[in-house]
Amino acid sequence: MTVLEALKIAEQRLGAIPEPRLDAEYLLAEALGTNRLMMLIDKSRVLKEEEKQAFEGMVARRETREPLQYILGSQSFMGFSFKTDPRALIPRNDTEALCEEALRHIRPGDAVLDLCTGTGALAIAIKKLCPQALVTATDISASALSLARENAQSLDADVRFLQGDLFAPLAREKFQLILSNPPYIPNALRGHLQEEVEREPALALFAGADGLDFYRRIAKEAPEHLLPQGQLCLEMGDGESEAVAGLLQDAFEEIRVLNDLSGMPRVVSARLRRSAE
């Protein structure tokens, strides 16, 4: 079986997913131990038996709608490769808008807090890009934190990870910047999302009747953990920007809503009011 033949067969088997050919290419490149471009240069290459078996096994997993990133075992974020598996939510390209906004406000030596860290992508990327920042990350999930620590170790990023619900493990610590990509999907949508998303940890997805539970808590608790004129940066779900910005108005000023790469409102950025310090 050649590369071209293998791709055609896999594309047919994966016809129910959004981009069957693209996924087939990623999976075959993984099975061959190469990248997509190098693989596609030599479409007449004949697969070895062990390569064929590995590829067929991955295609079978993808047929069940297991996320591609879990099968491949990694996802790129801000130019870094992060290990991905069912312990945590898969990093999204849209979240790079949150990371970039946070980076605009960080100066050398700043204390930075990442809430609901998951794979650790935000915290680790910030530490890699601002090595002098003092980065802390929290998550309620012990399994997610174990994955985040593995990513930090593989990327040589000195990030402090603490287990707990939002600010719970931080006592009275204060930070120059707090950021978070919290759960923000309304509970009613459970069972109605893309099948791949439903395979990710529910703890990292759903946030009450309207999806705003975590934003309410962060808006209330963040002022106690921000230094004077500290910055808060949050990712939001589709259609949530007005509501999230509204929750911040009592304690924050200079509230800005920023779009992601698709042009959708994705990030709210705000500065702590002097009266709230």
N, C-alpha and C positions, 0 to 999 in steps of 0.2 A: 504493500500500500504506500503510495506517494503522499507527500504533504498536501498536494492539491486534492487528491482523492479523499484523504482523511478529513479535510476541511469541508468538502461537499457533503460527506455523510453526516458529520457533526452538525452542520448548518440545518440539515433536514430534521435531525433529531431534536434540535433546540428551537424549532420553528415557533413554539408558543411563547418564547421570551422576546423582549423588545428588540435586541440587536444580536440575532443568533450568529451571524458570520463573525462579528467582532469578538464575541465571547469565545467562539471556536478558535479563533486565531490566538487569543491570549492563552487559552488552555493548552493548545498544541505547542506554542512556544515554551510554556512551562515544562511540558513533558519532554521537550527536546533539549532543555537547558540552555535556551538562547532567547533572543528578543524577537518581537514580531517582524521587524524590518529585515533582519538577517534571515529569518525563516522564509519570508516571502520572496527573497531573492532567488532561492533555490527550491521552487515548488515541485521539482521532479525528484527531489531527494526521497529515497525509500526509507521508511521507518523501520527501526530495529524492533524485534518482538517485544522487548521490555518497554520501549517507547510507546508502542501501539497499546499495550496493556495499561500503561499509566494514563495515557490520553483517554482511553475508553472509560476508565474508572472516574476520571474527572468529569467527563461529559455526562456520565450517569448521575453524578451528584448534582450537576447543574440542571439536569432534567427535572429534578425534584424541587427546583427553584431555590436551592441553597445559594446564598450570595456568592458572586464570583470572587469577591475579595477574601472570603473565608476559604474558598478552595485554593486560591493562589497563595494565601497566607500573608499577603502584604498589601499595602495601599500607600501611594505617595501623597504627602501633605507638605506644602511649603518647601518642596524640593528634597524632603527626607522620606525614607522608606520606613513605614511603621508595620510591625507585625499585627495581623488582624486575625481574630478567631471569635467564637461565640461568647467570649467573656465580656465583650464591650461593643458599643456602637461603632460602626465603620466610619472613619473620618471622611467628611464630604468636602468636595472642592468649594462649595458655597461658604464653608466655615473659614476659608482662607481670608474672606473679607473681614471677619471678626479678628483674626490674628493680625492682619495688616493694620487695622484701626488701633488695636492695642499697642502695637509696636511704635506707632506715631507718638505715643504719650510716654513711653518708657525711656528713662535716662539711666546712665550707669549708676549702679548701687541701689536702684529702686527695689522695694519689696513688692512682689507681684503675687497675686493669688488667683488660681484657676479652680473654680468650683465645678463639680461633676466632670472630672477630668477624663474618665473613660480610658481610652488607649494611652492617654497622656499626650496626645498630639499637640494640643495648644501649648501646654506648659513646656514641653520639650523643645518645640520649635522656637518658642520665645527665648529659652535658655541658650539654644544654639546660635540664634541670631543676635542676642544681647547677652553675651557671656557674663557680663558684670552684674546683671540683674539677679536678685535673690528670689528664686521662684519656689512657691509652695503650691501643692495641688491636693485637693480633697475629693473623695468619692465615698459614697455609702457602701459600695460593693467591694468586698474583699477580693473577689475574682477579677474585677476590672482593675483594681490597684495592682494585682500581681502581674497583669499584662502590661500596665503602665511602667512598672519597675523594670520589666524585661526590656521594654523599648528604650527606657532611659539608659540602661546598662549598655545595650547594643549601640546606641548613638553617643555614648560617653557624655551624658548630660546630667549635671549635678542638680537634681530637682528633689525637694523634700516632699514625700507623699504621706498623707495622713488619712486614716479611715474615719469617716463620720458623716453625718447628715449636714450638708452645707457648712455652716460656720461652727458646728458643734465641737470639733476637736481643736479649736484655735484660741480658746479662753478669751483674753482681751487684746490679742495681737491686732496690729493695724498695718495697712498696706497703702502704698501710693496708687496702686491700680488693682482692681478686681475685675476679672472677666469670667464669663461662663457661657457655655452652650448647654443649657439645662433641658430636661424633658419638656416638650411643649405641645404634644398632640392630645386633643380632647379624648377622654375615655370612650366616648360613643363611636369613635372611628376604629376602635380595636376590632379586628376581624374583617375590616373593609379596606385595609391598606394593600399596597403591592405585596405579593407573596414573599418576596425577598426581605422586605422591611419587617414583616411579621416574624421572620426568623431571628431578628436581632433582639437583644434583651429588652423585655417590656419595661423594666425598671428605668431604662434610659430613654423611653419613648413617651410614656403617657403621664399626663399632669392634670388630673381632675376633670370636672365637667366641661370647662371652657379652655383647658390647656394652659391656664395662667397661674396655677397654684405656686409654682416655683418663683415666678416673677413677683408675686405678692410678698413672698417671704424675703426674697433678696432685696426688694425695695425697702422693706421694713428693717432688715437686719444689717444691710451693707453699711449704712452710715456709722454704725458703731465700730466698724472694722476698717474704715478709711481714714487716712491722715487728712489734715486740712487741705481742701481743694483737690482731694483725691478723685480719680477717674473710675467710672464704671462702664464696662462694655459688655453688651449682651447680644447673643444671637436670638432671632425670633422666627416663629413659624409664619407661613403664608397668611396674610390678613390680620396679623397680630400687632403690627407696628403702632397703630394709634392707641390701642389699649395698653401696651407696655409703656409707651412714652407717657401716657396719662398717669400710670402708677408711680412714675418717678418725679412728678412735678412738685410734690410737697417738699422733698428733701434735696432735689437736684436742680441744676441750672445748665444752660448751654446744651440742652437736649437736642441731639442730632440723629436723624435716621439715615442710614447709608444702604445703598443697593449692593447686591452680590454681582457676580460676573454675568448673570442672566438678566440683570436689570430689575430684580425683585427686591423690595425692602427687606433687608436681612439682619441689620445690626442697628442697635440703638447705643449711642455713646453720650454720657452725661457726666458733669462735674458736680461734686458735692457742694451744696450751698454753705456759705459761711455760717448762716444761722442754724444749720443742722449739725455742725461740728461738735 
